[in-house]
Amino acid sequence: MMQSQSLLSNLLLFAGGLAVFLLGMKSLNAGLRKASSGKIAGWLATITGNPLSALLSGAVATVAVQSSSMVMLTLIGLVQSRILTFSQSLGVVLGAEIGTTTMAQLIAFSPGELGLPMFAVGFFLSLVRRKRGVALFGEVLAGLGLLFFGLKLMGMAVAPLRSSAAFLSILTTLQNPILCVIAGALMTAIIQSSGAFIAIVITMAQQGTITLEIAVPLMFGANVGTCITAAIGSAGSMRAARRVFLAQLIFNLAYVVVFVIFLSPYLDLIRLISPSDAAGGLPRQIANAHTVSNVFMAIVFLPFLPLYGRFLTRILPDDPEEIGRIPAVWHLKDSALATPEVAVGLARQEISRMNKILGRMSRALPEPFLGGGPGRDLIYSRLPVSEGLLMREEKLDFLEKKVTAYLIRVMQEAVAEPLIREAAALMALAKEIEAAGDVVETLLADFPAGGFDNGLTSEGKREIAQLHEEVCREIAAMSLAIEEMSFRRALAVLDEGKNFNHLLLELGFSHMRRIKNRPESERTHDLHMELLRALEALHHQTMSMARTIIRAADGKG
């Protein structure tokens, strides 16, 4: 009975120590992130195609926030948002694996006795709100203090295990390195922190409860188990972002296979460079084994990153539908800037493409409101219509910026006045198309997907469809007018648009008569009028585009 009580007390002490350690790590991470003022993501976003600089950036970023998981999640987010390419991220993945070894090196110094004094000093410094730098330093110091104190509590809890027959029998089963790797991976996946699990391993080594032969494979398993965070973070992301997780997982699996195969000579090497009678003893050997193996594998992989990237892309290839949804320039070529006439022609094609994107948006616009359900995008069938509309609005924003920047460079090269005038008109057209896309975004914001009221009368739907068809014809006619910058085609669009205002007024009166005669129409009045206003706004933007072309052709632009 006494023995079971003692075992329970030790388990509770260990659990409490682990909780304090994790709380300290959380506080440390939070303090370091505040101190970096969110610069880690910005810093990683500036990575070029140089694999070595990417590796160093990943290592430094991980040291700075003391969390490889945080760096991996940031990296996945950057690739998902297309700020970084998948190939650029690979070096950072290797660097993060190096940076994560610093925690093991720190813990190997056995700093448990410093825990409470550091926490006390850090806590009081964190109260100095007038000096942000001092407060942040205090928060980091307090986090380290809690982390070290948690290590001390865990060490006190595991010390009696040296004489526990049950524990020694468990260690006997862990003589198999493969079982150690599996156990380390599972435990790390459960507590969601490789740093915490490695701290447990080093603490047990400090108390003499495990050997180097058990500790190192457990540590290998922790490297695999830490991938669970990236797996969760990449779920539902684009395939390029999911390949970032795959890159980390395959790297760590290869790492485990190599070092488990050569475990015996590797441990001999670690004992050679870190003798057991030297400072730190067994904990230092474990920390060094962690650092040396991660650095070695990163150096081995580094020259083969392009090949590794192609291999991962073959395993998880890009989805054509995903690629099609990514904003991209089709026609603009930097090589054409030396010939401004050609460059302006390419800009016309890109802006005509923008107008065709707007045409697809205008064609699909009423569907979520009138179709009796969310509907599916005609091109990207996995997307609801509303998401397809917003995706294209994002494309228009992207293209407007790209076209404007391109045309500014053209105007800096061009000398002929007519060419400068046309470039200015094209910039105005790009802005007007982007503004028309904003009309759609605003309408969807007013009527979210979960709140569409499809109770419009059949007459109301028919009237909106009639006005909608007029707008779609106008926008379609503008694409060719833009591509040719044709005065004649633009004038035809203006002529065809003269009946729009008359039709809009007529349909507005018709709706008011329905409200008078059929009170139930009042319930959908807001929706009906918002759709009419959106179509009217699209009409006015289209007419403005036509006038822009006419002014440019007249020499008045």
C-alpha positions in Angstrom: 0.0 0.0 0.0 2.8 2.4 1.0 4.6 1.5 -2.3 1.5 2.3 -4.4 1.0 5.6 -2.6 4.7 6.5 -3.2 4.3 5.6 -6.9 1.2 7.7 -7.2 2.9 10.6 -5.5 5.8 10.4 -8.0 3.5 10.2 -10.9 1.6 13.3 -9.7 5.0 15.1 -9.1 6.1 14.2 -12.6 2.9 15.3 -14.2 3.1 18.6 -12.2 6.7 19.1 -13.3 5.8 18.4 -16.9 2.9 20.9 -16.7 5.2 23.6 -15.2 7.8 22.8 -17.9 5.2 23.2 -20.7 3.9 26.4 -19.1 7.4 27.8 -19.0 7.9 26.8 -22.6 4.7 28.5 -23.6 5.6 31.7 -21.7 9.1 31.6 -23.2 7.7 31.2 -26.7 5.2 34.0 -26.1 7.9 36.4 -24.8 10.3 35.6 -27.7 7.5 36.1 -30.3 6.6 39.5 -28.7 10.3 40.5 -28.6 10.6 39.7 -32.3 7.4 41.7 -33.0 6.2 39.2 -35.5 9.3 39.7 -37.6 9.9 35.9 -38.0 7.3 35.5 -40.7 8.5 38.7 -42.4 12.1 37.5 -42.2 11.3 34.0 -43.6 9.2 35.7 -46.4 12.4 37.4 -47.7 14.2 34.1 -48.3 15.7 33.7 -51.8 16.4 30.6 -53.7 19.8 30.2 -51.9 19.4 26.9 -49.9 22.2 27.7 -47.5 20.7 31.1 -46.5 17.3 29.4 -46.1 18.8 26.8 -43.8 20.5 29.4 -41.7 17.3 31.4 -41.6 15.3 28.4 -40.4 17.9 27.6 -37.7 18.0 31.2 -36.4 14.2 31.6 -36.5 13.8 28.4 -34.5 16.4 29.5 -31.9 14.7 32.9 -31.7 11.2 31.5 -30.9 12.4 28.2 -29.4 9.8 26.3 -31.3 10.4 24.3 -34.5 6.6 23.7 -34.6 5.9 27.4 -34.7 8.4 27.9 -37.5 6.9 25.0 -39.5 3.4 26.4 -39.1 4.6 29.9 -40.2 6.3 28.3 -43.2 3.2 26.4 -44.2 1.2 29.6 -44.0 3.7 31.5 -46.2 3.6 28.7 -48.8 -0.2 28.5 -48.6 -0.4 32.3 -49.2 2.1 32.0 -52.0 4.6 34.4 -50.3 7.2 31.6 -50.5 7.4 28.8 -53.0 7.6 25.2 -51.9 11.2 24.9 -53.2 12.2 28.0 -51.1 10.8 26.4 -48.0 12.9 23.3 -48.1 16.0 24.9 -46.7 14.1 26.4 -43.8 12.8 22.9 -42.9 16.3 21.6 -42.6 17.3 24.7 -40.6 14.4 24.3 -38.2 15.6 20.8 -37.4 19.0 22.3 -36.4 17.6 25.1 -34.4 15.5 22.8 -32.3 18.6 21.2 -30.8 19.5 24.3 -28.8 16.9 23.4 -26.1 18.6 20.0 -25.5 22.0 21.7 -25.2 20.5 24.2 -22.6 18.8 21.5 -20.6 22.0 19.4 -20.5 23.6 22.1 -18.2 21.2 20.9 -15.4 19.9 24.3 -14.6 17.1 23.1 -12.3 18.4 24.9 -9.2 18.2 28.2 -11.0 14.6 27.8 -11.9 12.8 29.6 -9.0 15.3 32.5 -8.7 15.1 33.1 -12.4 11.3 33.0 -12.4 11.1 35.4 -9.4 13.4 37.9 -11.1 11.7 37.6 -14.4 8.2 37.9 -13.0 9.0 41.2 -11.2 10.8 42.5 -14.3 7.8 41.7 -16.4 5.7 44.1 -14.2 7.8 47.1 -15.4 5.2 48.1 -18.0 6.8 51.5 -18.7 9.8 49.9 -20.3 8.7 47.4 -22.8 12.2 45.9 -23.4 12.6 45.2 -19.7 9.1 43.7 -19.4 9.7 41.4 -22.4 13.1 40.3 -21.0 11.3 39.6 -17.7 8.7 37.5 -19.5 11.4 35.5 -21.3 13.4 35.0 -18.1 10.3 34.0 -16.1 9.5 31.4 -18.8 13.0 30.0 -18.6 12.7 29.9 -14.8 9.5 27.9 -15.0 11.0 25.6 -17.6 14.0 24.9 -15.4 11.9 24.4 -12.3 9.7 22.0 -14.1 12.9 20.0 -15.0 13.8 19.9 -11.3 10.4 18.6 -10.3 10.5 15.9 -13.1 14.0 14.9 -11.9 12.8 14.5 -8.3 9.9 12.3 -9.6 12.0 10.0 -11.7 14.9 9.6 -9.3 13.2 6.7 -7.4 12.7 4.8 -10.6 16.3 3.6 -10.5 15.2 1.0 -7.9 11.8 0.2 -9.4 11.6 -3.4 -10.6 8.5 -2.5 -12.8 10.3 0.4 -14.5 13.5 -1.7 -15.0 11.4 -4.4 -16.7 10.0 -1.7 -19.1 13.5 -0.6 -19.9 14.4 -4.2 -20.8 11.7 -4.0 -23.6 13.1 -0.7 -24.8 16.5 -2.3 -25.5 15.2 -2.6 -29.1 16.0 0.7 -30.8 12.9 0.5 -33.1 10.6 0.3 -30.1 12.4 3.3 -28.6 11.8 5.3 -31.8 8.1 4.3 -31.8 7.7 5.2 -28.1 9.5 8.5 -28.6 7.3 9.4 -31.6 4.1 8.5 -29.8 4.9 10.4 -26.7 6.0 13.5 -28.6 2.8 13.4 -30.7 0.8 13.2 -27.5 2.4 16.1 -25.7 2.9 18.1 -28.9 6.4 19.2 -28.1 9.7 17.5 -29.1 11.5 19.9 -26.7 9.4 18.7 -23.8 10.0 15.0 -24.5 13.7 15.5 -25.0 13.7 17.3 -21.7 12.1 14.3 -20.1 14.7 12.0 -21.7 17.6 14.1 -20.5 16.1 14.4 -17.0 15.8 10.7 -16.7 19.4 10.4 -17.9 20.5 12.9 -15.2 18.9 10.6 -12.6 20.6 7.5 -14.0 17.4 5.8 -15.0 18.2 5.3 -18.7 21.3 4.7 -20.8 22.6 6.4 -23.9 21.5 3.3 -26.0 17.9 4.0 -24.9 18.0 7.8 -24.8 19.2 8.4 -28.3 16.6 6.3 -30.1 13.9 7.9 -28.0 15.3 11.3 -29.1 15.1 10.1 -32.8 11.5 9.2 -32.2 10.8 12.7 -30.9 12.0 14.1 -34.2 9.4 12.1 -36.0 6.6 12.8 -33.5 7.1 16.5 -33.8 5.8 16.3 -37.4 2.3 15.9 -36.1 2.0 19.7 -35.6 2.8 20.4 -39.2 0.4 17.6 -40.3 -2.4 19.3 -38.4 -1.4 22.7 -39.6 -1.3 21.7 -43.2 -4.6 19.9 -43.2 -6.9 21.4 -45.8 -4.1 23.5 -47.3 -3.0 23.6 -50.9 -0.8 20.7 -52.0 2.3 22.9 -52.1 1.7 23.7 -48.4 1.1 20.1 -47.5 4.4 19.2 -49.2 6.1 21.3 -46.6 4.9 18.8 -43.9 5.8 15.9 -46.2 9.3 17.3 -46.6 9.7 17.4 -42.8 8.3 13.9 -42.3 10.4 12.2 -45.0 13.5 14.0 -43.8 13.0 12.8 -40.2 12.1 9.3 -41.3 15.3 9.1 -43.4 17.2 10.5 -40.4 15.9 7.8 -38.2 16.6 5.0 -40.7 20.2 6.1 -41.2 21.1 6.5 -37.5 19.3 3.4 -36.3 21.2 1.3 -38.9 24.5 2.9 -37.7 23.5 3.3 -34.1 26.4 1.4 -32.4 29.2 3.3 -34.3 27.3 6.5 -33.9 27.1 6.1 -30.1 30.8 5.3 -30.0 31.5 8.6 -31.9 29.4 10.5 -29.4 31.2 8.9 -26.5 34.5 9.9 -28.2 33.6 13.5 -28.6 31.7 13.7 -25.3 33.4 11.5 -22.7 31.1 10.4 -19.8 33.6 11.8 -17.2 33.5 15.2 -18.9 31.3 18.1 -17.8 27.6 17.2 -18.2 28.3 13.5 -18.6 25.4 11.5 -20.1 23.0 14.5 -20.5 25.7 16.2 -22.6 26.2 13.1 -24.7 22.4 13.0 -25.4 22.3 16.7 -26.3 25.4 16.4 -28.5 23.9 13.3 -30.2 20.8 15.3 -31.0 22.8 18.2 -32.4 25.3 16.2 -34.4 22.7 14.0 -36.1 20.5 16.9 -37.1 23.4 19.0 -38.4 24.8 16.0 -40.3 21.5 15.1 -42.0 20.9 18.8 -42.9 24.3 19.0 -44.5 23.8 15.8 -46.4 20.4 16.8 -47.7 21.3 20.4 -48.6 23.0 19.8 -52.0 20.1 17.6 -53.1 17.3 20.0 -52.2 16.3 20.6 -55.8 16.1 16.8 -56.5 14.3 16.3 -53.1 11.8 19.0 -54.1 11.1 17.3 -57.5 10.7 13.9 -55.7 8.2 15.3 -53.2 6.3 17.0 -56.1 6.1 13.7 -57.8 4.7 12.1 -54.7 2.2 14.9 -54.1 1.8 16.7 -57.5 0.1 20.0 -57.9 -3.7 19.9 -58.4 -4.5 21.7 -61.7 -7.7 23.1 -60.2 -5.7 24.6 -57.3 -3.2 26.1 -59.7 -6.0 27.6 -61.7 -7.3 29.3 -58.6 -4.0 31.0 -57.9 -3.7 34.6 -59.2 -1.1 34.7 -62.0 -0.1 36.9 -64.9 -0.5 35.3 -68.3 0.6 37.9 -70.9 3.0 40.5 -69.3 6.6 39.8 -70.3 9.6 41.9 -69.0 11.5 41.1 -72.2 8.9 43.1 -74.1 9.6 46.3 -72.2 12.4 47.3 -74.6 9.7 47.5 -77.3 7.0 49.6 -75.7 4.5 49.0 -78.6 4.7 45.2 -77.9 4.5 45.7 -74.2 1.3 47.8 -74.5 -0.2 45.1 -76.7 0.6 42.5 -74.0 -1.0 44.8 -71.4 -4.1 45.0 -73.5 -4.4 41.2 -73.6 -4.0 41.0 -69.8 -6.6 43.6 -69.2 -9.0 41.9 -71.7 -8.4 38.7 -69.6 -9.3 40.7 -66.5 -12.5 41.7 -68.1 -13.3 38.1 -69.0 -12.7 37.1 -65.4 -15.2 39.9 -64.5 -17.6 38.4 -67.0 -17.5 35.1 -65.3 -18.1 36.8 -62.0 -21.1 38.7 -63.4 -22.5 35.6 -65.0 -22.4 33.7 -61.7 -23.4 36.6 -59.5 -27.2 35.9 -59.0 -26.7 32.2 -58.5 -26.3 32.2 -54.7 -29.3 34.5 -54.4 -31.7 33.0 -57.0 -30.6 29.4 -57.4 -32.3 27.9 -54.4 -28.9 27.0 -52.8 -25.2 27.8 -52.8 -24.5 26.2 -56.2 -21.1 25.2 -57.5 -18.6 27.1 -59.6 -18.9 26.1 -63.3 -15.1 25.8 -63.7 -13.9 24.9 -60.2 -16.5 22.4 -59.2 -15.2 22.0 -55.6 -16.0 25.6 -54.9 -19.4 27.0 -54.0 -20.4 29.8 -56.3 -19.8 32.5 -53.6 -16.2 31.2 -53.0 -15.6 31.2 -56.7 -16.7 34.8 -56.9 -14.4 35.9 -54.1 -11.5 33.9 -55.6 -11.9 35.8 -58.9 -12.1 39.1 -57.1 -8.8 38.3 -55.5 -7.4 37.6 -59.0 -8.6 41.0 -60.2 -6.9 42.8 -57.2 -3.7 41.0 -58.0 -3.8 41.6 -61.7 -4.6 45.3 -61.3 -1.5 45.8 -59.2 0.7 43.9 -61.7 -0.7 45.6 -64.8 -0.3 49.0 -63.2 3.3 48.4 -62.2 4.0 47.0 -65.7 2.4 50.0 -67.5 4.3 52.5 -65.3 7.5 50.9 -66.6 6.2 51.0 -70.2 5.5 54.8 -69.8 9.1 55.3 -68.5 10.4 53.7 -71.7 7.9 55.1 -74.2 8.4 58.4 -75.9 5.5 58.6 -78.3 2.6 60.6 -76.9 -0.1 58.3 -78.3 1.5 55.3 -76.7 1.8 57.1 -73.3 -1.9 58.1 -73.6 -2.9 54.5 -74.4 -0.9 53.2 -71.4 -2.6 55.7 -69.1 -6.0 54.6 -70.5 -5.2 50.9 -69.9 -4.2 51.7 -66.3 -7.6 53.3 -65.9 -9.3 50.3 -67.4 -7.5 47.9 -65.0 -8.6 50.0 -62.1 -12.2 50.2 -63.3 -12.4 46.4 -63.7 -10.9 45.9 -60.2 -13.6 48.3 -58.9 -16.3 46.3 -60.6 -15.0 43.2 -58.8 -15.3 45.1 -55.5 -19.0 45.5 -56.3 -19.4 41.7 -56.2 -17.3 41.4 -53.0 -19.5 44.0 -51.3 -22.7 42.3 -52.2 -21.5 39.0 -50.9 -20.3 40.6 -47.7 -23.8 42.0 -47.2 -25.5 38.6 -47.8 -23.2 35.8 -46.4 -23.6 32.3 -47.7 -25.5 31.1 -44.7 -28.0 33.9 -44.8 -29.3 34.1 -48.4 -33.0 34.5 -48.6 -34.2 32.8 -51.8 -37.9 33.7 -51.3 -38.0 36.0 -54.2 -41.2 35.7 -56.3 -40.9 34.2 -59.8 -41.6 37.6 -61.3 -38.9 39.2 -59.2 -36.4 36.5 -60.3 -37.4 36.9 -63.9 -36.9 40.7 -63.8 -33.5 40.4 -62.1 -32.4 37.7 -64.7 -33.5 40.1 -67.5 -31.3 43.0 -66.1 -28.5 40.5 -65.3 -28.4 39.3 -69.0 -28.1 42.9 -70.2 -25.0 43.5 -67.9 -23.4 40.2 -69.0 -23.7 41.2 -72.6 -22.2 44.6 -72.0 -19.2 43.1 -70.1 -18.6 40.4 -72.8 -18.7 43.1 -75.5 -16.0 45.1 -73.6 -13.4 42.3 -73.7 -12.9 42.7 -77.5 -13.1 46.5 -77.3 -10.3 46.4 -74.8 -8.1 44.0 -76.7 -8.3 46.1 -79.8 -8.7 49.5 -78.0 -11.5 50.0 -80.5 -13.4 53.3 -80.6 -16.1 51.6 -82.7 -16.6 48.7 -80.4 -16.6 50.9 -77.3 -19.1 53.2 -78.9 -21.4 50.2 -79.7 -21.2 49.2 -76.0 -22.3 52.7 -75.0 -25.2 52.7 -77.5 -26.4 49.3 -76.3 -26.3 50.5 -72.7 -28.7 53.3 -73.3 -31.7 51.1 -72.6 -30.3 49.9 -69.3 -31.5 52.9 -67.2 -34.9 52.8 -68.7 -35.2 49.0 -68.0 -33.9 49.5 -64.5 -36.5 52.2 -63.7 -39.3 50.0 -65.2 -38.2 47.0 -63.2 -38.0 49.1 -60.0 -41.6 50.3 -60.5 -42.7 46.7 -61.2 -41.2 45.6 -57.9 -43.0 48.4 -56.0 -46.3 47.4 -57.5 -45.8 43.9 -56.3 -45.1 45.1 -52.8 -48.4 47.0 -52.9 -50.4 44.1 -54.2 -48.5 41.2 -52.6 -47.3 42.2 -49.1 -45.2 39.0 -48.9 -42.8 40.6 -51.4 -41.8 43.1 -48.7 -39.9 40.3 -47.0 -37.4 40.1 -49.9 -37.3 43.8 -50.7 -33.8 44.4 -49.3 -32.4 41.4 -51.3 -34.2 42.5 -54.5 -32.9 46.1 -54.3 -29.3 45.1 -53.4 -29.2 42.8 -56.5 -30.5 45.6 -58.7 -28.0 48.1 -57.2 -25.1 45.7 -57.8 -26.2 45.1 -61.4 -26.5 48.9 -61.9 -23.0 49.4 -60.4 -21.6 46.8 -62.8 -23.4 48.6 -65.7 -21.9 52.0 -64.8 -18.4 50.5 -64.4 -18.8 49.0 -67.9 -19.9 52.3 -69.4 -17.0 54.0 -67.7 -14.6 51.6 -69.4 -16.2 52.2 -72.8 -15.8 56.0 -72.3 -12.2 55.5 -71.3 -11.5 53.8 -74.6 -13.4 56.5 -76.5 -11.5 59.3 -74.8 -8.1 57.6 -75.5 -9.1 57.2 -79.2 -10.2 60.9 -79.4 -7.0 62.1 -77.9 -8.8 63.4 -74.8 -7.5 60.8 -72.3 
